[in-house]
Amino acid sequence: MHIPSMDPAIPYLWYANISYGKKQDSSLAEFKRHNGFEKIEIPRFYVPLAVAGRIALQLGLHHEFVDWIPEPVAAQFRKVRSLWYANRPLAERAPSNYSDAPGGR
């Protein structure tokens, strides 16, 4: 994702992904779009240097693992993960402020 830079000598600032995997709609992506970030697609080319590389490309192994998971399935995984984290005992959770930390005031 690029955002025009305030410095005229730097035309674009590379920030990070506007979205992750197939999850195009999220509050983080909406925040980035609302604040002027634009998604600019940059083509990637893969050139196999060996037979193993050619086979890997034909099998599609150059794609990220997340790209193989359908979005509805990934959404269910995220929901289960949220429930898992919400139901963990308080002792296993990270302290939310200093008063929750061991020896906190």
C-alpha positions in Angstrom: 0.0 0.0 0.0 1.3 3.4 -0.8 0.3 6.8 0.4 1.5 10.1 -1.1 4.3 11.5 1.0 4.4 15.0 2.5 7.9 15.4 1.3 7.9 16.3 -2.5 11.2 14.6 -2.9 9.6 11.3 -1.9 6.6 10.7 -4.2 5.3 7.6 -2.3 5.7 6.0 1.1 5.5 2.2 1.2 3.6 1.3 4.3 2.2 -2.2 4.4 -0.6 -4.3 3.1 -4.0 -2.7 3.0 -5.6 -6.1 3.5 -4.3 -9.5 4.4 -5.0 -12.6 2.4 -8.5 -12.6 1.0 -9.9 -10.5 3.9 -10.6 -7.4 1.9 -13.2 -5.8 4.2 -12.0 -5.1 7.8 -12.0 -2.2 10.1 -8.2 -1.8 9.6 -8.5 -1.7 5.8 -11.4 0.8 6.0 -9.3 3.0 8.4 -6.4 2.9 5.9 -8.7 3.8 2.9 -10.4 6.6 4.9 -7.0 8.1 5.7 -5.8 8.3 2.1 -4.0 5.0 1.6 -4.4 3.5 -1.8 -3.8 -0.1 -2.9 -1.4 -0.2 -5.9 -0.9 -3.6 -7.5 2.6 -4.4 -8.5 3.1 -7.4 -10.7 5.4 -10.1 -9.5 7.3 -12.4 -11.8 8.7 -15.7 -10.7 11.5 -17.3 -12.8 12.4 -20.9 -11.9 16.1 -21.5 -11.8 15.9 -25.3 -11.5 13.6 -28.1 -12.3 12.4 -28.1 -8.7 11.5 -24.4 -9.0 9.6 -25.1 -12.2 7.6 -27.9 -10.5 6.9 -25.6 -7.5 5.6 -22.9 -9.8 3.3 -25.4 -11.6 2.0 -26.6 -8.3 1.3 -23.0 -7.2 3.6 -23.2 -4.2 4.7 -19.6 -4.7 1.4 -18.4 -3.4 0.9 -17.8 0.3 -0.9 -20.6 2.3 -3.7 -18.2 3.2 -4.6 -17.9 -0.5 -5.5 -21.6 -0.5 -8.2 -21.2 2.2 -11.6 -20.0 1.1 -12.7 -16.8 2.7 -15.8 -18.3 4.5 -13.5 -20.9 6.1 -11.0 -18.3 7.1 -13.8 -16.2 8.6 -14.9 -19.2 10.7 -11.3 -19.8 11.8 -11.1 -16.1 13.0 -14.4 -16.5 14.8 -13.2 -19.6 16.6 -9.9 -17.9 17.4 -11.7 -15.0 19.0 -13.9 -17.3 21.1 -10.7 -19.2 22.1 -9.0 -16.1 23.3 -12.1 -14.7 25.0 -12.6 -17.9 27.0 -9.0 -18.3 28.2 -8.5 -18.0 32.0 -7.5 -14.5 33.1 -4.1 -15.8 34.3 -3.2 -16.7 30.7 -4.2 -13.4 29.2 -1.7 -10.6 28.7 -2.2 -7.8 31.3 -4.3 -5.0 29.9 -2.8 -2.4 32.2 -0.2 -2.2 35.0 -2.7 -2.8 37.8 -3.4 -6.3 36.3 0.3 -7.1 36.1 1.9 -9.2 38.9 3.0 -6.8 41.6 1.0 -4.0 40.0 -0.3 -1.0 41.9 
